[in-house]
C-alpha cells in the first residue's frame, strides 16, 4: 500500500548574492528551450536562457532516430494522430495530439529554413523512414543517426547569430535551484547557482514575468538509462516543490534495444535506435528464435512498451539477462552509411553489428509524465510554463510514440512563445513589485540529501519501480526512499547534492503514484495486475504538493477513444 509523503518547499541553499532580470527565464537548451528562447525574442520579449552545462549538451543532441511529421503525400496528420493515440494506450489528450500532428509539418519546415539539414534522397527530397508504432514512413533524420545533433547545431547557430542582441542573454553552467513565488503563488523568477567567475557566480536570483521549464527528463533516477548525466529531473522537481500539478509520472518508457554491457554497467548506456529495426533488423532470443511475430501486428516494430515487455518475458523464459538484435543481413556498407554513430558506438564497446548479434535489453529512455500543462504550455501555477520531456502536455499518454518527442518540443515551445507574447501584449503577467527572499540554508522547510546517496536511489528505483513493478517492490522502494529522506541533513550543499535531492523527491512521487495504479498500461507494468483495466484506470493520476508539504493525489478520468 502506498504511504503518504511530504516534500519540503526548498532545497537548502545560500541566500541569493546577486540578481538579474528579464521578461522570461527559459531553463534548458534542448530543442524545446532553444526554440522557446528564439521565438520569444522574435516576439519582442527579453530572454534569459539558463543551461546546466553548455548549450550543446542537452538531451536533444542524443536523439538518434529522428523527428516524426506527416510530410509524405501518402501520409496525413490524421494517420499520425491515430498511431500516436494507439501508442498512448487510451490516455493521450486528443486536442493536444491534434495540435502536434497538424502543426508539426509547418514547424519542421521552419526548422529547415532555420538551417537544419536533414538527409535527402537522390531526388533531392527529404528522406523518410519508419519506426516502432508508425504505419507510414514519416521519420526525418540527419547524418544517418545523428538527428538530434543536427537540430541542436542549427538552433545553437541561430542563437549565435543574435549573440550581440542585448535582449537575449545566455548563462551556461547554471543550475536552477528553486522557483520564486509572490504571495499569491504566482511564479516570478528562480534562484540559480552558477559556476563562474565575477559577479555572476554562486547562488543568485533571476526575476521575471514568466518562467519556461525545458529541462528534460529524469533518466538518472535509474541505474541504467539512455539519458545523459544532466537528466536529473531538475525542472520537474522544482515545479513539484512550488506546488505545480504533476501528471502521469508513473509512465516511464524503457527503450527495448539498449546495448547490454553487463549488470555492472551503470549510467548512460548506448542506445540502438528504433530506426535500425525500421530498416529491417529484428530481435531473437539466446537460441536464435524470433519472438515478436504474433505479439503485435507490427512485430519487431510494435510500440516500445509492447517490445520491452516481450523482451522481459523472453528473458525470463530463457533465464537470461538480454536478447539479441540481428542487423547482419543489412550489410556493412548500408549500416556504416545509415547508422554511422551507432556502428561506431557498438564497435567501441567490442561489437560489430555487421558480423555479430548485438546483446540488448530494455533501459530507461523517456518520462511520459511531468509538469501538467494545457494546450499553450501553461502549468497550474500562474507564470510557469513547461515544455519538452519535463512537461506532460498529454500527447504521449501512457507510452510515447517513437520520434514524437522532438516534435513535441518544437510545437509546444512555439505555442508557449506565442501565448506569452500575446499575454504580455494584453498587459497580463506584469512584473512583480516585491519578489520574495528565498529561505536561507537551515530554514524550517528546506532539505538537502548528500550526493553519495544517488547510487542508493538509482538501485532501489531500478529494483522496485523499473521495467516491471508490484505492490511489494514498490512498497520496498518507498520504504528505502523514506529512510533516505529521513536522513537528509542539509549539510553538503552544491549542485551534486541538489540534483540528488531532486531525484529523491521525484522518486518518492513516482513510486507513490505507481503503487496507486493497479493495472498494466503502456510504460507502467505491474506483475500483480498484468492487464489493462479501463473500467477503473482509464484516466490520469495527478499529484500536487500542498501548502503543508504533503503530496495529495487525484484521479482524472479520460474520455474513451474509438480507434476502430
C-alpha positions as CSV (number, residue, x, y, z in Angstrom):
1,X,0.0,0.0,0.0
2,X,1.2,3.5,-0.8
3,X,2.2,5.7,2.1
4,X,1.9,9.4,2.5
5,X,4.9,11.5,1.6
6,X,6.0,15.0,2.5
7,X,8.1,17.2,0.2
8,X,9.9,20.3,1.6
9,X,9.4,23.6,-0.2
10,X,13.0,24.5,-0.7
11,X,16.4,23.0,-1.3
12,X,18.8,24.2,1.4
13,X,20.9,26.8,-0.3
14,X,22.6,30.1,0.5
15,X,20.6,33.3,0.1
16,X,21.0,34.9,-3.4
17,X,24.1,37.0,-3.6
18,X,23.2,38.7,-7.0
19,X,20.2,39.4,-9.0
20,X,19.3,39.8,-12.7
21,X,16.1,40.1,-14.6
22,X,14.4,39.5,-18.0
23,X,10.8,39.2,-19.3
24,X,11.2,35.4,-19.5
25,X,13.6,33.0,-17.9
26,X,14.0,29.8,-20.1
27,X,15.6,26.9,-18.4
28,X,17.2,24.3,-20.7
29,X,19.0,24.2,-24.1
30,X,17.4,21.3,-25.9
31,X,15.0,21.7,-28.8
32,X,12.3,23.0,-26.5
33,X,14.3,25.6,-24.7
34,X,16.2,26.9,-27.7
35,X,13.0,27.1,-29.8
36,X,11.2,28.9,-27.0
37,X,14.0,31.4,-26.4
38,X,14.4,32.2,-30.1
39,X,10.7,32.6,-30.7
40,X,10.1,34.7,-27.6
41,X,12.9,37.1,-28.7
42,X,11.3,37.3,-32.2
43,X,8.1,38.3,-30.5
44,X,9.8,41.1,-28.5
45,X,10.4,39.6,-25.1
46,X,13.7,39.9,-23.3
47,X,15.0,36.4,-22.6
48,X,17.5,34.9,-20.1
49,X,18.4,31.3,-21.2
50,X,19.9,29.2,-18.5
51,X,21.5,25.9,-19.2
52,X,23.1,23.4,-16.8
53,X,26.3,22.7,-18.6
54,X,26.9,24.1,-22.1
55,X,24.4,24.7,-24.9
56,X,25.4,21.6,-26.8
57,X,24.9,19.1,-24.0
58,X,21.2,18.9,-23.7
59,X,19.3,15.6,-24.3
60,X,18.3,16.7,-27.8
61,X,21.8,16.1,-29.0
62,X,21.5,12.4,-28.1
63,X,18.4,11.8,-30.2
64,X,19.3,9.2,-32.9
65,X,16.2,8.2,-34.8
66,X,14.7,11.4,-35.9
67,X,11.7,13.7,-35.7
68,X,8.2,12.5,-36.8
69,X,5.9,14.5,-39.1
70,X,3.4,13.8,-41.8
71,X,5.5,15.1,-44.7
72,X,4.8,12.5,-47.4
73,X,2.0,12.7,-49.9
74,X,0.7,9.3,-48.9
75,X,0.7,10.3,-45.2
76,X,-1.6,12.7,-43.3
77,X,-1.8,14.3,-39.9
78,X,-4.8,12.2,-39.1
79,X,-2.9,9.0,-39.7
80,X,-0.1,10.3,-37.4
81,X,-2.8,11.1,-34.9
82,X,-4.1,7.6,-34.9
83,X,-0.7,6.0,-34.5
84,X,0.0,8.3,-31.6
85,X,-3.3,7.5,-29.9
86,X,-2.8,3.8,-30.3
87,X,0.7,4.0,-28.7
88,X,-0.6,6.1,-25.8
89,X,-3.0,3.3,-24.8
90,X,-6.1,5.4,-24.3
91,X,-4.6,8.2,-22.3
92,X,-3.5,10.7,-24.9
93,X,-5.2,14.1,-24.8
94,X,-6.7,14.2,-28.3
95,X,-6.7,18.0,-28.7
96,X,-3.0,18.1,-27.7
97,X,-2.2,15.3,-30.2
98,X,-4.3,17.1,-32.9
99,X,-2.2,20.3,-32.4
100,X,1.0,18.2,-32.5
101,X,0.4,16.4,-35.8
102,X,-1.3,19.3,-37.6
103,X,1.2,22.0,-36.7
104,X,4.2,19.7,-36.8
105,X,4.9,19.7,-40.5
106,X,5.0,23.6,-40.6
107,X,7.3,23.7,-37.6
108,X,9.6,21.2,-39.2
109,X,9.7,23.2,-42.4
110,X,10.6,26.3,-40.3
111,X,13.4,24.3,-38.8
112,X,14.7,23.5,-42.3
113,X,14.5,27.2,-43.1
114,X,16.5,27.9,-40.0
115,X,19.3,25.8,-41.3
116,X,18.7,22.2,-40.2
117,X,19.9,19.8,-42.8
118,X,18.0,16.5,-42.9
119,X,19.1,13.6,-45.1
120,X,17.8,13.6,-48.6
121,X,17.4,11.0,-51.4
122,X,18.9,11.1,-54.9
123,X,15.8,13.1,-56.0
124,X,16.7,15.9,-53.5
125,X,13.6,15.3,-51.3
126,X,13.9,14.7,-47.6
127,X,14.3,11.0,-46.8
128,X,11.7,9.5,-44.6
129,X,11.9,6.2,-42.7
130,X,9.7,4.3,-40.2
131,X,10.0,3.5,-36.5
132,X,8.0,1.4,-34.0
133,X,4.3,2.1,-33.9
134,X,4.2,4.1,-37.2
135,X,2.3,2.8,-40.1
136,X,3.9,5.3,-42.5
137,X,7.4,6.5,-43.4
138,X,7.4,9.8,-41.5
139,X,10.7,10.0,-39.6
140,X,13.1,12.7,-40.8
141,X,16.7,12.0,-39.9
142,X,20.1,13.7,-40.3
143,X,23.6,12.3,-40.5
144,X,22.1,8.9,-40.7
145,X,21.5,8.6,-36.9
146,X,22.6,12.0,-35.6
147,X,19.3,13.9,-36.0
148,X,19.4,15.4,-32.5
149,X,22.9,16.7,-33.0
150,X,21.9,18.4,-36.3
151,X,18.8,20.0,-34.9
152,X,20.8,21.2,-31.9
153,X,23.5,22.6,-34.1
154,X,21.0,24.6,-36.3
155,X,19.3,26.1,-33.2
156,X,22.5,27.0,-31.5
157,X,23.8,28.6,-34.6
158,X,20.6,30.6,-34.9
159,X,21.2,31.7,-31.3
160,X,24.8,32.7,-32.0
161,X,23.6,34.9,-34.9
162,X,21.8,37.1,-32.3
163,X,24.6,36.9,-29.7
164,X,25.0,40.7,-29.7
165,X,21.3,41.3,-29.1
166,X,21.1,42.7,-25.5
167,X,17.6,41.3,-25.3
168,X,18.8,37.7,-25.1
169,X,21.3,36.5,-22.6
170,X,22.7,33.0,-22.1
171,X,24.2,31.7,-18.8
172,X,25.9,28.3,-19.1
173,X,27.0,26.1,-16.2
174,X,23.9,27.2,-14.3
175,X,21.6,25.0,-12.2
176,X,18.2,26.3,-11.2
177,X,17.7,25.6,-7.6
178,X,14.1,26.6,-6.9
179,X,11.3,28.8,-8.2
180,X,10.4,32.2,-6.7
181,X,6.7,33.0,-6.0
182,X,4.9,36.0,-4.8
183,X,2.3,36.0,-2.0
184,X,-0.5,34.8,-4.4
185,X,1.6,31.8,-5.6
186,X,2.5,33.3,-9.0
187,X,5.9,32.3,-10.3
188,X,8.1,35.4,-10.7
189,X,11.6,34.0,-11.0
190,X,14.1,31.4,-9.9
191,X,17.2,31.0,-7.9
192,X,20.2,29.9,-9.9
193,X,23.6,28.6,-9.0
194,X,26.3,29.5,-11.5
195,X,29.8,28.0,-11.7
196,X,31.6,31.0,-13.0
197,X,33.7,34.0,-12.2
198,X,32.9,37.6,-11.3
199,X,29.6,38.9,-10.2
200,X,27.5,36.0,-11.8
201,X,28.8,33.3,-9.5
202,X,27.3,31.2,-6.8
203,X,23.6,31.5,-6.0
204,X,21.7,34.4,-7.4
205,X,18.1,35.3,-8.2
206,X,16.6,35.8,-11.7
207,X,13.4,37.9,-11.6
208,X,11.0,37.7,-14.5
209,X,7.4,37.8,-15.7
210,X,7.3,34.1,-16.7
211,X,9.5,31.0,-16.4
212,X,9.6,28.3,-19.1
213,X,10.9,25.0,-17.9
214,X,12.5,22.9,-20.7
215,X,14.9,20.8,-18.5
216,X,14.4,17.4,-20.0
217,X,13.8,14.1,-18.2
218,X,14.7,12.2,-15.1
219,X,16.7,9.2,-16.5
220,X,19.4,9.4,-13.9
221,X,16.9,8.2,-11.3
222,X,17.6,4.7,-12.6
223,X,20.9,2.7,-12.7
224,X,20.7,2.2,-16.5
225,X,19.4,4.9,-18.9
226,X,19.9,6.2,-22.3
227,X,19.7,9.8,-20.9
228,X,22.9,11.9,-20.4
229,X,24.2,12.7,-16.9
230,X,22.4,16.1,-16.9
231,X,19.0,14.3,-16.8
232,X,18.3,14.6,-13.1
233,X,14.7,15.9,-13.4
234,X,15.5,19.3,-12.0
235,X,12.6,21.2,-13.7
236,X,10.1,18.6,-12.6
237,X,11.4,18.7,-9.0
238,X,11.4,22.5,-8.7
239,X,7.9,22.7,-10.1
240,X,6.8,19.9,-7.7
241,X,8.2,21.8,-4.7
242,X,6.5,25.0,-5.8
243,X,3.1,23.3,-5.9
244,X,2.6,22.6,-9.6
245,X,0.3,19.7,-10.6
246,X,2.3,16.7,-11.8
247,X,0.6,14.1,-14.1
248,X,1.3,10.6,-15.4
249,X,4.6,10.4,-13.6
250,X,4.2,6.6,-13.3
251,X,4.5,6.2,-17.1
252,X,8.2,5.7,-17.7
253,X,9.3,4.4,-21.1
254,X,12.0,1.8,-21.3
255,X,13.7,1.6,-24.7
256,X,13.8,-2.1,-25.8
257,X,17.1,-2.0,-27.6
258,X,19.9,-0.7,-25.5
259,X,23.3,-2.3,-25.9
260,X,23.7,-4.7,-22.9
261,X,27.2,-4.3,-21.4
262,X,26.7,-6.4,-18.3
263,X,24.9,-6.0,-15.0
264,X,27.8,-3.9,-13.6
265,X,27.5,-1.3,-16.3
266,X,25.5,1.7,-15.0
267,X,24.7,5.3,-16.0
268,X,24.2,6.3,-19.6
269,X,24.1,3.2,-21.9
270,X,24.5,3.0,-25.7
271,X,21.1,3.3,-27.5
272,X,20.4,1.3,-30.6
273,X,17.8,3.4,-32.4
274,X,14.4,2.0,-33.3
275,X,15.3,3.1,-36.8
276,X,17.6,0.1,-37.1
277,X,14.5,-2.1,-36.8
278,X,12.8,0.3,-39.1
279,X,15.3,-0.7,-41.7
280,X,14.8,-4.4,-41.2
281,X,16.8,-5.6,-38.1
282,X,14.9,-8.0,-35.8
283,X,15.0,-9.5,-32.4
284,X,16.0,-13.0,-31.5
285,X,16.4,-14.8,-28.1
286,X,19.6,-16.6,-27.0
287,X,18.5,-19.6,-29.0
288,X,18.2,-17.6,-32.2
289,X,14.4,-17.7,-32.2
290,X,12.5,-14.6,-33.4
291,X,9.8,-13.9,-30.8
292,X,8.0,-10.8,-31.9
293,X,5.9,-12.5,-34.5
294,X,2.4,-12.9,-33.2
295,X,3.0,-10.4,-30.4
296,X,1.7,-7.4,-32.4
297,X,0.6,-6.7,-36.0
298,X,3.9,-4.7,-36.4
299,X,6.0,-7.4,-34.9
300,X,9.5,-6.0,-34.2
301,X,8.2,-2.5,-34.9
302,X,5.5,-2.6,-32.3
303,X,5.3,0.3,-29.8
304,X,8.1,0.4,-27.3
305,X,6.1,-0.8,-24.3
306,X,5.0,-3.9,-26.2
307,X,8.5,-4.8,-27.3
308,X,10.0,-4.1,-23.9
309,X,7.5,-6.4,-22.2
310,X,8.1,-9.1,-24.8
311,X,11.8,-8.9,-24.2
312,X,11.3,-9.1,-20.4
313,X,9.1,-12.2,-20.9
314,X,11.6,-13.8,-23.2
315,X,14.5,-13.2,-20.9
316,X,12.5,-14.8,-18.0
317,X,11.6,-17.8,-20.2
318,X,15.2,-18.4,-21.3
319,X,16.8,-17.5,-17.9
320,X,19.0,-14.8,-19.5
321,X,19.6,-11.1,-18.9
322,X,19.4,-10.0,-22.5
323,X,18.2,-10.9,-26.0
324,X,19.9,-10.1,-29.4
325,X,19.3,-7.7,-32.2
326,X,20.2,-9.1,-35.6
327,X,21.4,-6.5,-38.1
328,X,23.9,-8.7,-40.1
329,X,21.7,-9.1,-43.2
330,X,21.6,-5.3,-43.7
331,X,25.3,-5.4,-44.7
332,X,28.3,-3.5,-43.6
333,X,28.1,-0.7,-46.3
334,X,24.5,0.1,-45.5
335,X,25.0,0.0,-41.7
336,X,28.0,2.3,-41.9
337,X,26.3,4.7,-44.2
338,X,22.8,4.8,-42.5
339,X,23.9,4.4,-38.9
340,X,27.5,5.7,-38.5
341,X,27.2,6.7,-34.9
342,X,25.6,3.5,-33.7
343,X,28.1,1.4,-35.6
344,X,31.0,3.3,-34.1
345,X,29.4,3.0,-30.6
346,X,28.9,-0.7,-30.9
347,X,32.5,-1.2,-32.2
348,X,33.9,0.9,-29.4
349,X,32.2,-1.5,-27.0
350,X,33.5,-4.6,-28.7
351,X,30.6,-5.5,-31.0
352,X,30.4,-5.3,-34.8
353,X,26.7,-5.1,-36.0
354,X,27.8,-6.2,-39.5
355,X,29.1,-9.6,-38.3
356,X,27.7,-10.2,-34.8
357,X,24.4,-10.4,-32.9
358,X,24.1,-7.4,-30.6
359,X,23.1,-8.1,-27.0
360,X,20.3,-5.8,-26.0
361,X,18.0,-5.2,-23.0
362,X,15.5,-2.5,-22.0
363,X,16.8,0.6,-20.2
364,X,15.1,3.8,-19.1
365,X,14.6,6.1,-22.0
366,X,11.8,8.7,-21.6
367,X,9.4,10.1,-19.0
368,X,5.9,10.4,-20.5
369,X,4.7,12.3,-17.5
370,X,5.8,15.5,-15.8
371,X,4.5,19.1,-15.1
372,X,0.9,19.1,-16.3
373,X,0.2,21.8,-18.9
374,X,-2.6,22.9,-21.1
375,X,-2.5,23.3,-24.9
376,X,-0.5,26.5,-24.5
377,X,2.1,25.0,-22.2
378,X,0.7,26.7,-19.1
379,X,1.2,24.8,-15.8
380,X,-1.2,25.1,-12.9
381,X,0.9,27.9,-11.4
382,X,0.4,31.4,-12.9
383,X,3.6,32.5,-14.7
384,X,5.1,28.9,-15.0
385,X,5.2,27.1,-18.4
386,X,6.8,23.8,-19.2
387,X,7.6,22.0,-22.5
388,X,9.6,19.0,-23.7
389,X,10.2,16.0,-21.6
390,X,9.8,17.7,-18.2
391,X,6.2,18.5,-19.2
392,X,3.0,16.5,-19.5
393,X,1.2,18.0,-22.5
394,X,-1.0,14.9,-22.9
395,X,0.4,14.0,-26.3
396,X,2.2,10.8,-25.1
397,X,-0.4,9.2,-22.9
398,X,0.9,6.1,-21.3
399,X,3.6,5.5,-23.8
400,X,5.4,7.9,-26.2
401,X,5.3,7.1,-29.9
402,X,8.8,6.9,-31.4
403,X,10.2,10.3,-32.6
404,X,7.3,12.3,-31.3
405,X,9.5,13.9,-28.5
406,X,11.5,16.2,-30.7
407,X,8.2,17.2,-32.5
408,X,6.5,17.9,-29.1
409,X,9.3,20.2,-28.0
410,X,9.2,22.1,-31.3
411,X,5.5,22.5,-31.5
412,X,4.8,23.4,-27.9
413,X,7.8,25.7,-27.5
414,X,6.3,27.7,-30.4
415,X,2.9,27.6,-28.7
416,X,4.4,28.8,-25.4
417,X,6.2,31.7,-27.1
418,X,3.0,32.8,-28.8
419,X,1.0,32.6,-25.7
420,X,3.5,34.5,-23.5
421,X,3.8,37.3,-26.1
422,X,0.1,37.6,-26.5
423,X,-0.4,37.8,-22.7
424,X,2.3,40.4,-22.5
425,X,0.6,42.4,-25.3
426,X,-2.7,42.3,-23.3
427,X,-1.0,43.6,-20.2
428,X,-1.0,40.3,-18.4
429,X,1.9,38.9,-16.4
430,X,3.2,42.3,-15.3
431,X,6.4,42.4,-13.4
432,X,6.0,41.6,-9.7
433,X,6.7,44.6,-7.5
434,X,8.0,42.7,-4.5
435,X,10.0,39.5,-5.1
436,X,10.3,37.2,-2.1
437,X,13.6,36.4,-0.5
438,X,14.3,32.7,-0.6
439,X,14.8,30.9,2.7
440,X,18.4,30.6,3.8
441,X,20.3,27.3,4.5
442,X,18.8,25.6,7.5
443,X,15.4,27.2,7.1
444,X,12.4,25.2,8.5
445,X,11.1,23.9,5.2
446,X,14.2,23.1,3.4
447,X,16.2,19.9,2.9
448,X,19.3,18.5,1.2
449,X,20.4,15.0,0.7
450,X,24.1,14.1,0.4
451,X,25.2,13.3,-3.1
452,X,26.7,10.0,-2.0
453,X,23.1,8.7,-1.8
454,X,22.4,8.9,-5.5
455,X,23.5,5.4,-6.2
456,X,21.2,4.1,-3.5
457,X,18.3,6.0,-5.1
458,X,19.1,4.5,-8.5
459,X,19.4,1.0,-7.2
460,X,16.1,1.0,-5.3
461,X,14.2,2.7,-8.2
462,X,15.6,0.2,-10.7
463,X,14.7,-2.8,-8.5
464,X,11.3,-1.7,-7.4
465,X,9.9,0.9,-9.8
466,X,11.7,-0.2,-13.0
467,X,10.5,-2.1,-16.1
468,X,8.2,-4.4,-14.0
469,X,6.6,-3.4,-10.7
470,X,4.5,-4.9,-8.0
471,X,2.9,-3.8,-4.7
472,X,5.7,-5.5,-2.8
473,X,8.5,-4.0,-4.9
474,X,7.0,-0.5,-4.8
475,X,6.5,-0.7,-1.0
476,X,10.1,-1.7,-0.6
477,X,11.3,1.2,-2.8
478,X,9.0,3.7,-0.9
479,X,10.5,2.5,2.4
480,X,14.0,2.9,1.1
481,X,13.4,6.4,-0.1
482,X,11.7,7.3,3.1
483,X,14.7,6.2,5.1
484,X,16.9,8.4,2.8
485,X,14.6,11.4,3.2
486,X,14.7,11.0,7.0
487,X,18.5,11.2,6.9
488,X,18.6,14.4,4.8
489,X,20.7,16.8,6.8
490,X,21.2,19.8,4.5
491,X,25.0,19.8,5.3
492,X,26.7,19.2,1.9
493,X,25.3,21.8,-0.4
494,X,26.2,22.4,-4.1
495,X,24.9,21.1,-7.4
496,X,25.6,17.4,-6.8
497,X,23.6,17.3,-3.6
498,X,20.8,19.5,-5.1
499,X,20.5,17.1,-8.1
500,X,20.5,14.1,-5.8
501,X,17.7,15.6,-3.7
502,X,15.7,16.3,-6.9
503,X,16.0,12.6,-7.8
504,X,14.8,11.7,-4.3
505,X,11.7,13.9,-4.4
506,X,10.7,12.6,-7.9
507,X,11.4,9.0,-6.9
508,X,9.0,9.4,-4.0
509,X,6.2,10.8,-6.1
510,X,6.8,8.3,-9.0
511,X,6.7,5.3,-6.5
512,X,3.7,6.7,-4.8
513,X,1.5,7.0,-7.9
514,X,2.8,3.8,-9.4
515,X,1.6,2.0,-6.3
516,X,-1.9,3.5,-6.7
517,X,-2.3,2.5,-10.4
518,X,-3.3,-1.2,-10.1
519,X,-3.1,-2.2,-13.8
520,X,-0.7,-2.6,-16.6
521,X,-0.8,0.1,-19.2
522,X,2.0,1.5,-21.5
523,X,5.1,2.3,-19.6
524,X,3.6,1.1,-16.3
525,X,3.8,-2.6,-15.9
526,X,2.5,-4.4,-12.8
527,X,3.3,-8.1,-12.4
528,X,0.4,-8.3,-9.8
529,X,-2.0,-6.5,-12.1
530,X,-1.0,-7.7,-15.6
531,X,-4.0,-6.5,-17.5
532,X,-5.2,-3.1,-18.8
533,X,-8.2,-2.0,-16.7
534,X,-10.3,0.6,-18.4
535,X,-13.2,0.2,-16.0
536,X,-11.1,1.6,-13.1
537,X,-8.0,3.2,-14.5
538,X,-8.8,5.0,-17.8
539,X,-7.6,8.3,-16.6
540,X,-4.7,10.3,-15.2
541,X,-3.2,10.4,-11.7
542,X,-2.4,13.9,-10.6
543,X,0.0,14.7,-7.8
544,X,0.5,18.0,-6.1
545,X,2.4,19.3,-3.1
546,X,0.1,21.2,-0.7
547,X,1.0,24.2,1.5
548,X,1.7,21.7,4.3
549,X,4.2,19.8,2.2
550,X,2.0,16.7,1.9
551,X,1.6,15.3,-1.6
552,X,-2.0,14.6,-2.5
553,X,-3.3,12.7,-5.5
554,X,-6.4,12.7,-7.6
555,X,-7.7,10.7,-10.5
556,X,-8.9,12.5,-13.6
557,X,-11.0,10.2,-15.9
558,X,-10.2,10.3,-19.6
559,X,-12.8,10.0,-22.3
560,X,-12.8,6.7,-24.2
561,X,-11.2,6.8,-27.6
562,X,-12.8,5.0,-30.6
563,X,-9.8,3.8,-32.7
564,X,-11.7,1.4,-34.9
